[in-house]
Amino acid sequence: MSDILLSERRGVAMVLTMNRHDKYNALSNELLTAIGDTVKALDQDDAVRAIILTGTDKFFSTGADLKSALEATNLPSTQTMLSYFDHCNRAIERSRKPVIAAINGFCLTGGLEVALACDIRIAGSGSKFGVTSSKIGSVAGAGGTQRLPRVVGMENAKDLLFSADFIDAETALRIGLVSRVVDPYKVMETALERAEAYAARAPLSVWYAKMAVNTGMQMDLEPALEFERHLTGSLFTTEDRSEGMSAFLEKRDAVFKGK
């Protein structure tokens, strides 16, 4: 793996650390590719039950790499740059594993767009969030105009997109941008605790729940409910569902195999 993305196994989780400290973890094409490729590879490792994406104590990521942004001067080059974000974000959203963003410091524009693709966002109390595209005559093009309103609502999203203002962690919690705010030194500890909680459950159940939410949010209610019923019916035929019911009746902990 490239040294711009470090990996460390921590219990049930694989921690991926963006390692461009001197560039404020700016998202170069290489880094975005590394994140996407690594997440895809981890999907094949049954021992890894969750993925945690993090940065430094001062910067989760400040957004797109300046070199990549300066090279995007026309439609083809802009689409090429955005394709790297798409590769990264789709890998995160389509992963069978829960992906947790453990955020300290600044999480801005492209960095926030990558965090929005994650399933859970845990923030340190000193974190700052924002989308600065309108300051430079651009618009968030890596999911900011689409994932952000789905998470925080249209009005909150528009306020962030129009103003390019930063918001603090408590505001992010209030509008639903993050699920938890903790002391900065407890961000990774909390992310690992959540990974352990998810790992205690049936792997297929967690994956199907993620798929049901992510896919269903793109549908009208009736087809979404039908999709949910289809996934639920599929799980009723699995070994894990049988084991889970038996364990419940026998008042013991279930031993899930992901089958």
KEPADREN-691962 format. One record per residue (C-alpha): residue number from 1; residue in one letter; chain; x, y, z. Coordinates in Angstrom, 1 decimal. Layout:
! KEPADREN-691962
<fifi NUM, "A", "A", <X, Y, Z>>
...
END
This chain:
! KEPADREN-691962
<fifi 1, "M", "A", <0.0, 0.0, 0.0>>
<fifi 2, "S", "A", <1.2, 3.5, -0.7>>
<fifi 3, "D", "A", <2.6, 5.4, 2.3>>
<fifi 4, "I", "A", <0.0, 8.1, 1.6>>
<fifi 5, "L", "A", <-2.6, 5.8, 3.1>>
<fifi 6, "L", "A", <-1.6, 3.8, 6.2>>
<fifi 7, "S", "A", <-3.4, 0.7, 7.4>>
<fifi 8, "E", "A", <-3.5, -0.8, 10.9>>
<fifi 9, "R", "A", <-5.5, -3.7, 12.2>>
<fifi 10, "R", "A", <-7.2, -2.8, 15.5>>
<fifi 11, "G", "A", <-9.3, -5.6, 16.7>>
<fifi 12, "V", "A", <-12.2, -6.2, 14.4>>
<fifi 13, "A", "A", <-11.5, -3.0, 12.4>>
<fifi 14, "M", "A", <-9.0, -1.9, 9.8>>
<fifi 15, "V", "A", <-8.0, 1.7, 10.4>>
<fifi 16, "L", "A", <-7.1, 3.6, 7.3>>
<fifi 17, "T", "A", <-5.2, 6.8, 8.0>>
<fifi 18, "M", "A", <-4.7, 9.5, 5.3>>
<fifi 19, "N", "A", <-1.0, 10.4, 5.5>>
<fifi 20, "R", "A", <-0.4, 13.6, 3.6>>
<fifi 21, "H", "A", <0.2, 15.7, 6.7>>
<fifi 22, "D", "A", <2.2, 18.3, 5.0>>
<fifi 23, "K", "A", <-0.7, 18.8, 2.5>>
<fifi 24, "Y", "A", <-3.4, 18.9, 5.2>>
<fifi 25, "N", "A", <-4.5, 15.5, 3.9>>
<fifi 26, "A", "A", <-5.5, 17.0, 0.5>>
<fifi 27, "L", "A", <-7.2, 14.4, -1.6>>
<fifi 28, "S", "A", <-4.9, 13.7, -4.5>>
<fifi 29, "N", "A", <-5.9, 11.3, -7.3>>
<fifi 30, "E", "A", <-3.5, 8.8, -5.9>>
<fifi 31, "L", "A", <-4.9, 9.1, -2.4>>
<fifi 32, "L", "A", <-8.5, 8.7, -3.6>>
<fifi 33, "T", "A", <-7.5, 5.7, -5.6>>
<fifi 34, "A", "A", <-5.7, 4.2, -2.7>>
<fifi 35, "I", "A", <-8.8, 4.6, -0.4>>
<fifi 36, "G", "A", <-11.1, 3.1, -3.0>>
<fifi 37, "D", "A", <-8.9, 0.2, -3.9>>
<fifi 38, "T", "A", <-8.2, -0.6, -0.2>>
<fifi 39, "V", "A", <-11.8, -0.5, 0.8>>
<fifi 40, "K", "A", <-12.7, -2.9, -2.1>>
<fifi 41, "A", "A", <-9.9, -5.3, -1.1>>
<fifi 42, "L", "A", <-11.0, -5.3, 2.5>>
<fifi 43, "D", "A", <-14.5, -6.4, 1.4>>
<fifi 44, "Q", "A", <-12.8, -9.8, 0.7>>
<fifi 45, "D", "A", <-11.4, -10.2, 4.2>>
<fifi 46, "D", "A", <-14.0, -11.7, 6.4>>
<fifi 47, "A", "A", <-11.9, -11.1, 9.5>>
<fifi 48, "V", "A", <-12.3, -7.4, 9.1>>
<fifi 49, "R", "A", <-15.7, -6.4, 10.3>>
<fifi 50, "A", "A", <-15.5, -2.6, 10.0>>
<fifi 51, "I", "A", <-13.3, 0.1, 8.3>>
<fifi 52, "I", "A", <-12.4, 3.3, 10.0>>
<fifi 53, "L", "A", <-11.1, 6.2, 7.9>>
<fifi 54, "T", "A", <-9.3, 8.9, 9.7>>
<fifi 55, "G", "A", <-6.7, 11.7, 9.3>>
<fifi 56, "T", "A", <-4.6, 13.6, 11.9>>
<fifi 57, "D", "A", <-5.5, 15.4, 15.1>>
<fifi 58, "K", "A", <-5.7, 18.7, 13.1>>
<fifi 59, "F", "A", <-7.0, 17.7, 9.6>>
<fifi 60, "F", "A", <-9.3, 14.9, 8.5>>
<fifi 61, "S", "A", <-9.0, 16.4, 5.0>>
<fifi 62, "T", "A", <-9.2, 19.9, 3.6>>
<fifi 63, "G", "A", <-10.5, 18.7, 0.2>>
<fifi 64, "A", "A", <-9.2, 18.2, -3.3>>
<fifi 65, "D", "A", <-5.5, 18.4, -3.9>>
<fifi 66, "L", "A", <-4.6, 21.8, -5.4>>
<fifi 67, "K", "A", <-2.6, 20.3, -8.2>>
<fifi 68, "S", "A", <-5.5, 18.2, -9.3>>
<fifi 69, "A", "A", <-7.9, 21.2, -9.0>>
<fifi 70, "L", "A", <-5.6, 23.5, -11.1>>
<fifi 71, "E", "A", <-5.4, 20.9, -13.8>>
<fifi 72, "A", "A", <-9.3, 20.8, -14.1>>
<fifi 73, "T", "A", <-9.7, 23.6, -16.6>>
<fifi 74, "N", "A", <-12.3, 22.2, -18.9>>
<fifi 75, "L", "A", <-15.1, 19.7, -18.9>>
<fifi 76, "P", "A", <-13.1, 16.6, -19.7>>
<fifi 77, "S", "A", <-10.4, 17.3, -17.2>>
<fifi 78, "T", "A", <-12.9, 18.2, -14.5>>
<fifi 79, "Q", "A", <-14.8, 14.9, -15.1>>
<fifi 80, "T", "A", <-11.5, 13.0, -14.9>>
<fifi 81, "M", "A", <-10.7, 14.6, -11.5>>
<fifi 82, "L", "A", <-14.2, 13.9, -10.2>>
<fifi 83, "S", "A", <-14.0, 10.3, -11.4>>
<fifi 84, "Y", "A", <-11.3, 9.7, -8.7>>
<fifi 85, "F", "A", <-13.7, 10.9, -6.0>>
<fifi 86, "D", "A", <-16.4, 8.7, -7.5>>
<fifi 87, "H", "A", <-14.2, 5.7, -7.3>>
<fifi 88, "C", "A", <-13.4, 6.4, -3.6>>
<fifi 89, "N", "A", <-17.0, 7.2, -2.5>>
<fifi 90, "R", "A", <-18.7, 4.4, -4.4>>
<fifi 91, "A", "A", <-16.3, 1.9, -2.9>>
<fifi 92, "I", "A", <-17.2, 3.2, 0.6>>
<fifi 93, "E", "A", <-20.9, 3.2, 0.0>>
<fifi 94, "R", "A", <-20.9, -0.2, -1.6>>
<fifi 95, "S", "A", <-18.7, -1.9, 0.9>>
<fifi 96, "R", "A", <-20.2, -4.8, 2.8>>
<fifi 97, "K", "A", <-18.6, -3.4, 5.9>>
<fifi 98, "P", "A", <-19.6, -0.4, 8.0>>
<fifi 99, "V", "A", <-17.3, 2.4, 7.2>>
<fifi 100, "I", "A", <-16.8, 4.9, 10.0>>
<fifi 101, "A", "A", <-15.2, 8.4, 9.6>>
<fifi 102, "A", "A", <-13.2, 9.3, 12.7>>
<fifi 103, "I", "A", <-12.9, 13.1, 12.3>>
<fifi 104, "N", "A", <-10.6, 15.6, 14.1>>
<fifi 105, "G", "A", <-9.8, 19.1, 13.0>>
<fifi 106, "F", "A", <-10.9, 20.4, 9.6>>
<fifi 107, "C", "A", <-13.2, 18.3, 7.4>>
<fifi 108, "L", "A", <-13.8, 20.5, 4.3>>
<fifi 109, "T", "A", <-15.3, 20.3, 0.8>>
<fifi 110, "G", "A", <-13.9, 17.2, -0.8>>
<fifi 111, "G", "A", <-12.9, 15.8, 2.6>>
<fifi 112, "L", "A", <-16.5, 16.3, 3.8>>
<fifi 113, "E", "A", <-17.8, 14.7, 0.6>>
<fifi 114, "V", "A", <-15.7, 11.6, 1.4>>
<fifi 115, "A", "A", <-16.9, 11.6, 5.0>>
<fifi 116, "L", "A", <-20.5, 11.9, 3.7>>
<fifi 117, "A", "A", <-20.0, 8.6, 1.8>>
<fifi 118, "C", "A", <-19.2, 6.9, 5.1>>
<fifi 119, "D", "A", <-21.9, 5.2, 7.1>>
<fifi 120, "I", "A", <-21.1, 6.8, 10.5>>
<fifi 121, "R", "A", <-19.3, 10.1, 11.3>>
<fifi 122, "I", "A", <-17.7, 10.6, 14.8>>
<fifi 123, "A", "A", <-16.2, 14.0, 15.5>>
<fifi 124, "G", "A", <-13.9, 15.5, 18.0>>
<fifi 125, "S", "A", <-15.2, 18.5, 19.8>>
<fifi 126, "G", "A", <-12.8, 20.8, 18.0>>
<fifi 127, "S", "A", <-13.7, 19.7, 14.5>>
<fifi 128, "K", "A", <-14.8, 22.2, 11.8>>
<fifi 129, "F", "A", <-16.9, 21.4, 8.8>>
<fifi 130, "G", "A", <-17.6, 23.3, 5.6>>
<fifi 131, "V", "A", <-18.0, 23.4, 1.8>>
<fifi 132, "T", "A", <-15.9, 26.2, 0.4>>
<fifi 133, "S", "A", <-16.7, 25.7, -3.3>>
<fifi 134, "S", "A", <-18.6, 29.0, -3.7>>
<fifi 135, "K", "A", <-15.6, 30.9, -2.5>>
<fifi 136, "I", "A", <-13.7, 29.9, -5.7>>
<fifi 137, "G", "A", <-16.6, 30.0, -8.2>>
<fifi 138, "S", "A", <-17.2, 26.3, -8.2>>
<fifi 139, "V", "A", <-19.8, 23.9, -6.8>>
<fifi 140, "A", "A", <-19.4, 20.7, -4.8>>
<fifi 141, "G", "A", <-19.1, 18.0, -7.4>>
<fifi 142, "A", "A", <-18.2, 14.9, -5.5>>
<fifi 143, "G", "A", <-21.6, 14.4, -3.8>>
<fifi 144, "G", "A", <-21.8, 17.6, -1.8>>
<fifi 145, "T", "A", <-25.0, 18.8, -3.4>>
<fifi 146, "Q", "A", <-26.6, 15.4, -3.2>>
<fifi 147, "R", "A", <-25.4, 13.5, -0.2>>
<fifi 148, "L", "A", <-25.3, 16.5, 2.1>>
<fifi 149, "P", "A", <-29.1, 17.4, 1.8>>
<fifi 150, "R", "A", <-29.9, 13.7, 2.3>>
<fifi 151, "V", "A", <-28.1, 13.8, 5.6>>
<fifi 152, "V", "A", <-28.8, 17.3, 7.0>>
<fifi 153, "G", "A", <-31.9, 18.4, 5.0>>
<fifi 154, "M", "A", <-32.2, 20.8, 2.1>>
<fifi 155, "E", "A", <-32.2, 24.1, 4.0>>
<fifi 156, "N", "A", <-29.1, 23.2, 6.1>>
<fifi 157, "A", "A", <-27.3, 21.9, 3.1>>
<fifi 158, "K", "A", <-28.1, 25.0, 1.0>>
<fifi 159, "D", "A", <-26.9, 27.3, 3.8>>
<fifi 160, "L", "A", <-23.6, 25.5, 3.9>>
<fifi 161, "L", "A", <-23.2, 25.4, 0.1>>
<fifi 162, "F", "A", <-24.2, 29.1, -0.4>>
<fifi 163, "S", "A", <-22.2, 30.6, 2.5>>
<fifi 164, "A", "A", <-19.0, 28.5, 2.5>>
<fifi 165, "D", "A", <-19.1, 29.1, 6.3>>
<fifi 166, "F", "A", <-17.5, 26.6, 8.7>>
<fifi 167, "I", "A", <-19.6, 25.0, 11.4>>
<fifi 168, "D", "A", <-18.4, 23.5, 14.6>>
<fifi 169, "A", "A", <-18.9, 20.0, 15.8>>
<fifi 170, "E", "A", <-21.8, 20.8, 18.1>>
<fifi 171, "T", "A", <-23.7, 22.4, 15.1>>
<fifi 172, "A", "A", <-22.8, 19.4, 13.0>>
<fifi 173, "L", "A", <-24.3, 17.1, 15.6>>
<fifi 174, "R", "A", <-27.4, 19.2, 15.9>>
<fifi 175, "I", "A", <-28.2, 19.1, 12.2>>
<fifi 176, "G", "A", <-27.3, 15.4, 11.9>>
<fifi 177, "L", "A", <-24.0, 15.7, 10.0>>
<fifi 178, "V", "A", <-22.3, 13.6, 12.6>>
<fifi 179, "S", "A", <-23.7, 11.0, 15.0>>
<fifi 180, "R", "A", <-21.4, 11.7, 18.0>>
<fifi 181, "V", "A", <-19.2, 14.4, 19.3>>
<fifi 182, "V", "A", <-16.5, 13.4, 21.8>>
<fifi 183, "D", "A", <-13.2, 14.7, 23.2>>
<fifi 184, "P", "A", <-10.7, 14.8, 20.5>>
<fifi 185, "Y", "A", <-8.5, 12.1, 22.1>>
<fifi 186, "K", "A", <-11.5, 9.8, 22.3>>
<fifi 187, "V", "A", <-12.5, 9.9, 18.6>>
<fifi 188, "M", "A", <-10.6, 6.7, 17.7>>
<fifi 189, "E", "A", <-11.6, 5.0, 20.9>>
<fifi 190, "T", "A", <-15.3, 5.7, 20.2>>
<fifi 191, "A", "A", <-15.0, 4.6, 16.5>>
<fifi 192, "L", "A", <-13.4, 1.3, 17.7>>
<fifi 193, "E", "A", <-16.2, 0.8, 20.2>>
<fifi 194, "R", "A", <-18.8, 1.2, 17.5>>
<fifi 195, "A", "A", <-16.9, -1.2, 15.3>>
<fifi 196, "E", "A", <-17.0, -3.8, 18.1>>
<fifi 197, "A", "A", <-20.7, -3.2, 18.6>>
<fifi 198, "Y", "A", <-21.4, -3.8, 14.9>>
<fifi 199, "A", "A", <-19.1, -6.8, 14.8>>
<fifi 200, "A", "A", <-21.2, -8.5, 17.5>>
<fifi 201, "R", "A", <-24.1, -8.7, 15.0>>
<fifi 202, "A", "A", <-24.7, -10.9, 12.0>>
<fifi 203, "P", "A", <-22.4, -9.7, 9.2>>
<fifi 204, "L", "A", <-25.1, -10.3, 6.5>>
<fifi 205, "S", "A", <-27.7, -8.4, 8.6>>
<fifi 206, "V", "A", <-25.4, -5.4, 8.9>>
<fifi 207, "W", "A", <-24.5, -5.5, 5.2>>
<fifi 208, "Y", "A", <-28.2, -5.8, 4.1>>
<fifi 209, "A", "A", <-29.2, -3.0, 6.4>>
<fifi 210, "K", "A", <-26.6, -0.7, 4.9>>
<fifi 211, "M", "A", <-27.7, -1.8, 1.4>>
<fifi 212, "A", "A", <-31.4, -1.3, 2.3>>
<fifi 213, "V", "A", <-30.8, 2.3, 3.6>>
<fifi 214, "N", "A", <-28.4, 3.4, 0.9>>
<fifi 215, "T", "A", <-30.5, 2.0, -2.0>>
<fifi 216, "G", "A", <-33.9, 2.7, -0.5>>
<fifi 217, "M", "A", <-33.1, 6.4, 0.0>>
<fifi 218, "Q", "A", <-32.9, 6.7, -3.8>>
<fifi 219, "M", "A", <-36.4, 5.3, -4.3>>
<fifi 220, "D", "A", <-39.9, 6.3, -3.7>>
<fifi 221, "L", "A", <-41.4, 4.7, -0.5>>
<fifi 222, "E", "A", <-43.3, 1.8, -2.1>>
<fifi 223, "P", "A", <-40.5, 0.3, -4.2>>
<fifi 224, "A", "A", <-38.1, 0.9, -1.2>>
<fifi 225, "L", "A", <-40.4, -1.1, 1.0>>
<fifi 226, "E", "A", <-40.6, -3.9, -1.6>>
<fifi 227, "F", "A", <-36.8, -3.9, -1.8>>
<fifi 228, "E", "A", <-36.6, -4.1, 2.0>>
<fifi 229, "R", "A", <-39.0, -7.1, 2.0>>
<fifi 230, "H", "A", <-36.9, -8.8, -0.6>>
<fifi 231, "L", "A", <-33.7, -8.4, 1.5>>
<fifi 232, "T", "A", <-35.5, -9.6, 4.6>>
<fifi 233, "G", "A", <-36.8, -12.7, 2.8>>
<fifi 234, "S", "A", <-33.3, -13.5, 1.6>>
<fifi 235, "L", "A", <-31.9, -13.3, 5.1>>
<fifi 236, "F", "A", <-34.6, -15.7, 6.5>>
<fifi 237, "T", "A", <-32.9, -18.5, 4.5>>
<fifi 238, "T", "A", <-29.4, -18.0, 6.0>>
<fifi 239, "E", "A", <-27.5, -20.0, 8.6>>
<fifi 240, "D", "A", <-26.9, -16.9, 10.6>>
<fifi 241, "R", "A", <-30.6, -16.2, 10.9>>
<fifi 242, "S", "A", <-31.2, -19.7, 12.2>>
<fifi 243, "E", "A", <-28.3, -19.4, 14.6>>
<fifi 244, "G", "A", <-29.6, -16.0, 15.8>>
<fifi 245, "M", "A", <-33.1, -17.3, 16.5>>
<fifi 246, "S", "A", <-31.7, -20.4, 18.3>>
<fifi 247, "A", "A", <-29.3, -18.3, 20.4>>
<fifi 248, "F", "A", <-32.2, -16.0, 21.4>>
<fifi 249, "L", "A", <-34.4, -18.9, 22.5>>
<fifi 250, "E", "A", <-31.5, -20.6, 24.3>>
<fifi 251, "K", "A", <-30.5, -17.4, 26.0>>
<fifi 252, "R", "A", <-26.9, -17.5, 24.7>>
<fifi 253, "D", "A", <-24.7, -15.4, 22.5>>
<fifi 254, "A", "A", <-25.0, -16.1, 18.8>>
<fifi 255, "V", "A", <-22.0, -17.3, 16.8>>
<fifi 256, "F", "A", <-22.4, -15.8, 13.4>>
<fifi 257, "K", "A", <-20.5, -17.0, 10.3>>
<fifi 258, "G", "A", <-21.7, -14.6, 7.6>>
<fifi 259, "K", "A", <-23.5, -17.4, 5.8>>
END
